[in-house]
Amino acid sequence: MRNYELMYIVKPTLDEEARKAVIEKSHAILTDNGGTIENINEWGLRELAYEIEDFKKGHYVVTTFASEETAVNEFNRLTRINKDVLRHMIVRLDEKI
């Protein structure tokens, strides 16, 4: 298993209950595919560097997890379809330069 850091931005127009459901569903994708979540850090509502789909703010979530590549691929596939997530990025932490 490799260690990863995931950052994604949820639409700011969602109410708290819907936002939590999106976050839980996103993390369930990882755990259902054999990943283990180590840390979840919700940064809250922040300004975006540039507008995305006419949004100037977004709810940021940073998660560290360990998994195989299949969980990462499945997360990428399903998150691209999810209209409530504006952007996401996964970075492998154990890569050395």
Secondary structure, DSSP 8 states (H G I E B T S, - for coil): -EEEEEEEEE-TTS-HHHHHHHHHHHHHHHHHTT-EEEEEEEEEEEEEEEEETTEEEEEEEEEEEEE-HHHHHHHHHHHHH-TTEEEEEEEETT---
